């Protein structure tokens, strides 16, 4: 009887583990490399404790505030009043471009997060490429994106 109870317990544990859901990505359009489902973090949470997210591949949700209107090589995101720049791992003019019409849309960003100082000249250049007024923080953080998912129907 004891063996039957142990076998039942083990079988139940295996079935429970098999039935637990694995993370899935929401619907939307992916730009860049393949995006892998993993735990998603709001950018405001990442920005509040940035060191916890350095040197890791993270999946972060935010709203697009502005996009480079020249080549689509960068975008600025915002979440709960906090902003950061996002650039492609492959660089400006590389393999991928952010959609120029993404401003106001919610996105998931897959990539690395690190501290970044932006020079006055670079800030001015970014403002010009935005095609309008853009508030660029000189000291802050930046994402090196490998993929971006523009979420369906979210803004």
C-alpha positions as CSV (number, residue, x, y, z in Angstrom):
1,X,0.0,0.0,0.0
2,X,2.9,2.4,0.9
3,X,4.4,1.8,-2.6
4,X,1.1,2.6,-4.2
5,X,0.8,5.9,-2.3
6,X,4.4,6.9,-3.2
7,X,3.7,6.0,-6.9
8,X,0.5,8.0,-6.8
9,X,2.2,11.0,-5.2
10,X,5.1,10.9,-7.8
11,X,2.6,10.6,-10.7
12,X,0.5,13.5,-9.3
13,X,3.6,15.7,-9.0
14,X,4.7,14.9,-12.6
15,X,1.2,15.6,-13.9
16,X,1.0,18.9,-12.0
17,X,4.4,20.0,-13.4
18,X,3.4,19.1,-16.9
19,X,0.1,21.1,-16.6
20,X,1.7,24.2,-15.2
21,X,1.8,26.9,-17.9
22,X,5.0,28.1,-19.4
23,X,5.3,31.8,-20.3
24,X,3.9,32.8,-23.6
25,X,4.2,35.9,-25.6
26,X,1.2,38.2,-26.2
27,X,0.0,38.8,-29.7
28,X,1.8,41.4,-31.8
29,X,4.4,42.0,-34.4
30,X,8.0,41.1,-33.7
31,X,11.0,43.1,-35.1
32,X,14.5,41.8,-34.8
33,X,15.6,38.3,-33.8
34,X,13.4,35.6,-32.3
35,X,11.8,36.7,-29.1
36,X,11.8,34.1,-26.3
37,X,8.9,34.0,-23.7
38,X,10.1,34.7,-20.2
39,X,9.1,36.7,-17.2
40,X,8.2,40.3,-18.2
41,X,9.1,43.4,-16.2
42,X,7.5,46.8,-16.4
43,X,10.2,49.4,-17.2
44,X,9.3,51.4,-14.1
45,X,10.3,48.4,-12.0
46,X,13.6,47.9,-13.9
47,X,14.4,51.6,-13.6
48,X,13.7,51.6,-9.9
49,X,16.3,48.8,-9.2
50,X,18.5,48.9,-12.4
51,X,21.5,47.0,-11.0
52,X,19.3,43.9,-10.5
53,X,18.9,43.7,-14.3
54,X,22.4,44.5,-15.6
55,X,24.3,41.7,-17.5
56,X,21.1,39.8,-18.2
57,X,18.8,39.3,-21.1
58,X,15.5,40.8,-19.9
59,X,12.0,41.2,-21.3
60,X,10.6,44.7,-20.5
61,X,7.2,46.3,-21.2
62,X,6.9,50.0,-21.8
63,X,5.2,52.6,-24.1
64,X,7.1,54.0,-27.1
65,X,7.5,57.7,-26.7
66,X,9.5,58.5,-29.9
67,X,11.3,56.7,-32.7
68,X,14.1,57.8,-35.0
69,X,12.4,59.1,-38.1
70,X,15.5,58.8,-40.3
71,X,16.5,55.1,-40.1
72,X,14.4,53.7,-37.2
73,X,17.7,52.9,-35.4
74,X,16.5,54.0,-31.9
75,X,13.4,54.6,-29.9
76,X,12.7,56.2,-26.5
77,X,10.3,54.3,-24.1
78,X,8.4,55.5,-21.1
79,X,6.7,53.8,-18.2
80,X,5.2,55.6,-15.2
81,X,7.2,58.7,-15.9
82,X,10.5,57.0,-16.4
83,X,12.3,57.0,-19.8
84,X,15.1,55.2,-21.5
85,X,16.6,54.9,-24.9
86,X,16.5,51.7,-26.9
87,X,19.0,50.9,-29.7
88,X,19.6,47.7,-31.7
89,X,22.4,45.4,-30.8
90,X,23.4,45.5,-34.5
91,X,23.8,49.3,-34.4
92,X,22.3,52.1,-36.5
93,X,21.8,51.2,-40.1
94,X,22.1,47.5,-39.1
95,X,19.9,44.6,-39.9
96,X,16.8,45.9,-38.1
97,X,14.7,49.1,-37.7
98,X,12.1,50.1,-35.2
99,X,8.7,50.9,-36.8
100,X,8.6,54.7,-37.3
101,X,4.9,54.7,-36.4
102,X,5.3,53.0,-33.0
103,X,5.0,56.1,-30.8
104,X,2.2,55.6,-28.3
105,X,2.2,51.8,-28.6
106,X,3.0,49.3,-25.9
107,X,6.0,47.1,-26.6
108,X,8.1,44.3,-25.1
109,X,11.8,44.8,-25.5
110,X,14.1,41.8,-25.3
111,X,17.7,42.8,-24.6
112,X,20.3,43.9,-22.2
113,X,20.1,47.0,-19.9
114,X,23.0,49.1,-18.9
115,X,24.0,52.6,-17.6
116,X,24.6,55.2,-20.3
117,X,25.8,58.8,-20.5
118,X,24.7,60.6,-23.6
119,X,26.8,63.5,-24.8
120,X,25.3,66.9,-25.5
121,X,26.0,66.4,-29.3
122,X,24.3,63.0,-29.3
123,X,21.3,64.4,-27.4
124,X,20.9,67.1,-30.0
125,X,21.3,64.6,-32.8
126,X,18.6,62.4,-31.3
127,X,16.2,65.4,-30.9
128,X,16.7,66.2,-34.6
129,X,16.0,62.6,-35.7
130,X,12.8,62.5,-33.6
131,X,11.3,65.0,-35.9
132,X,10.2,67.2,-33.0
133,X,10.8,67.9,-29.4
134,X,12.4,65.0,-27.5
135,X,13.6,65.2,-23.9
136,X,16.8,63.2,-23.8
137,X,18.3,62.5,-20.3
138,X,22.1,62.8,-20.4
139,X,22.6,60.4,-17.5
140,X,20.5,57.2,-17.4
141,X,20.1,53.8,-18.8
142,X,19.8,52.3,-22.3
143,X,18.5,49.0,-23.8
144,X,20.5,47.1,-26.3
145,X,17.6,45.3,-28.1
146,X,17.7,42.0,-29.9
147,X,14.0,42.0,-30.5
148,X,10.9,44.2,-30.0
149,X,7.3,43.0,-29.9
150,X,4.7,45.8,-30.8
151,X,1.7,44.6,-28.8
152,X,-1.7,44.3,-30.6
153,X,-4.3,46.8,-29.6
154,X,-2.4,48.3,-26.6
155,X,-1.5,51.9,-26.2
